[in-house]
Amino acid sequence: MIPTSLTEEEFNRFITLIYKVAGIKIPNTKRVLVSNRIRRRLRATGLDSFSRYYLFLTSSSGSKEMPHFLDEITTNETYYFRDIHQYNWFSDAFLPEIVQKARLGKRPKRLRIWSAAASNGSELYSLAIKIQEKKAILNGWSIQLLGTDLSASALNSARVGVFDARTLRLVEPDLRRKYFDESPETGLATIKPEIRGMATWKPHNLIRPSLEDPFDCIFLKNVLIYFDAGSKAIVAAHMIKVLATDGYLVLGPTEVMGSMLEGLTKRQTWLYQKSI
Ligand SMILES: C[S@@+](CC[C@H](N)C(=O)[O-])C[C@H]1O[C@@H](n2cnc3c(N)ncnc32)[C@H](O)[C@@H]1O
């Protein structure tokens, strides 16, 4: 029979592993939650003890299990237009600003956006909708939208692009009609191909060396809360490196990076810009 809870020693071994692999710092108070989540993987793999599961997970034959394990551990809560003021900034300030710069010959007509903890894609598709709504001023632009996440199942959901009513609750009715195909039978809505086709998805671990090409805007929201100062500092250094000159980093409204973002100029509590 599968035990109900991790022992303190087992719990410590798992949270050390999670920190090493994903930078996520799990507090000691979460032993029951972590036990419950790992129990699901014990059931799925047919193993009957936490220790045996740990040995399997960290063995060479268990490498395929790691993504499933991380899927259980990560929290993928997200929804369209979360923190709407940030999306309004994106469409009413950021997009006109870069268009104006391009008109003055100060930048190419090329836009690269990165949703760096993309979960099921709601964040990046919200940005794609904002861009589509501004297509009149973006005529002739090359636009690349990249969504990355540690969680393979979240990225699969993003690729499929089917969403429930809760995830879509902040989408205005006219945008919903325009950009989603609704199914009255299931109550689910599928993002239209014109929006889905704008986005590219790939796995990426934020604490690993970062992507190469510079981004004009990076959304890094509601993920730093799971990191400690050490992991945050690693991520901050990566972000600073891959931001284009004049590019913006958008954080969750309550996320604090403090002095780790030295080198960027604070424009709002949640908005940083890389100056020359
Ligand atoms: C709460 S969701 C936030 C989604 C979206 N950014 C938002 O604000 O609505 C956090 C996401 O971060 C991802 N995540 C956690 N640790 C990560 C890591 N080390 N590298 C990449 N993604 C990570 C999780 O898989 C999850 O999808």
Ligand as a Chemical Component Dictionary entry (heavy atoms), coordinates in Angstrom:
data_LIG
# 
_chem_comp.id                   LIG 
_chem_comp.type                 NON-POLYMER 
_chem_comp.pdbx_formal_charge   0 
_chem_comp.three_letter_code    LIG 
# 
loop_
_chem_comp_atom.comp_id 
_chem_comp_atom.atom_id 
_chem_comp_atom.alt_atom_id 
_chem_comp_atom.type_symbol 
_chem_comp_atom.charge 
_chem_comp_atom.model_Cartn_x 
_chem_comp_atom.model_Cartn_y 
_chem_comp_atom.model_Cartn_z 
_chem_comp_atom.pdbx_ordinal 
LIG C1  C1  C 0  1.427  30.247 -12.049 1  
LIG S1  S1  S 1  1.989  29.895 -13.676 2  
LIG C2  C2  C 0  2.077  31.534 -14.374 3  
LIG C3  C3  C 0  1.563  31.573 -15.792 4  
LIG C4  C4  C 0  1.528  32.954 -16.429 5  
LIG N1  N1  N 0  2.839  33.529 -16.534 6  
LIG C5  C5  C 0  0.623  33.893 -15.645 7  
LIG O1  O1  O 0  1.111  34.789 -14.974 8  
LIG O2  O2  O -1 -0.596 33.703 -15.685 9  
LIG C6  C6  C 0  3.700  29.521 -13.343 10 
LIG C7  C7  C 0  4.364  28.735 -14.472 11 
LIG O3  O3  O 0  5.778  28.730 -14.272 12 
LIG C8  C8  C 0  6.286  27.481 -14.698 13 
LIG N2  N2  N 0  7.609  27.252 -14.093 14 
LIG C9  C9  C 0  7.915  26.985 -12.799 15 
LIG N3  N3  N 0  9.240  26.836 -12.645 16 
LIG C10 C10 C 0  9.795  27.033 -13.861 17 
LIG C11 C11 C 0  11.118 26.992 -14.363 18 
LIG N4  N4  N 0  12.165 26.743 -13.568 19 
LIG N5  N5  N 0  11.324 27.223 -15.670 20 
LIG C12 C12 C 0  10.273 27.473 -16.508 21 
LIG N6  N6  N 0  8.990  27.512 -16.101 22 
LIG C13 C13 C 0  8.753  27.292 -14.793 23 
LIG C14 C14 C 0  5.224  26.491 -14.257 24 
LIG O4  O4  O 0  5.293  25.273 -14.984 25 
LIG C15 C15 C 0  3.928  27.279 -14.533 26 
LIG O5  O5  O 0  3.381  26.986 -15.789 27 
# 
loop_
_chem_comp_bond.comp_id 
_chem_comp_bond.atom_id_1 
_chem_comp_bond.atom_id_2 
_chem_comp_bond.value_order 
_chem_comp_bond.pdbx_ordinal 
LIG C1  S1  SING 1  
LIG S1  C2  SING 2  
LIG S1  C6  SING 3  
LIG C2  C3  SING 4  
LIG C3  C4  SING 5  
LIG C4  N1  SING 6  
LIG C4  C5  SING 7  
LIG C5  O1  DOUB 8  
LIG C5  O2  SING 9  
LIG C6  C7  SING 10 
LIG C7  O3  SING 11 
LIG C7  C15 SING 12 
LIG O3  C8  SING 13 
LIG C8  N2  SING 14 
LIG C8  C14 SING 15 
LIG N2  C9  SING 16 
LIG N2  C13 SING 17 
LIG C9  N3  DOUB 18 
LIG N3  C10 SING 19 
LIG C10 C11 SING 20 
LIG C10 C13 DOUB 21 
LIG C11 N4  SING 22 
LIG C11 N5  DOUB 23 
LIG N5  C12 SING 24 
LIG C12 N6  DOUB 25 
LIG N6  C13 SING 26 
LIG C14 O4  SING 27 
LIG C14 C15 SING 28 
LIG C15 O5  SING 29 
# 
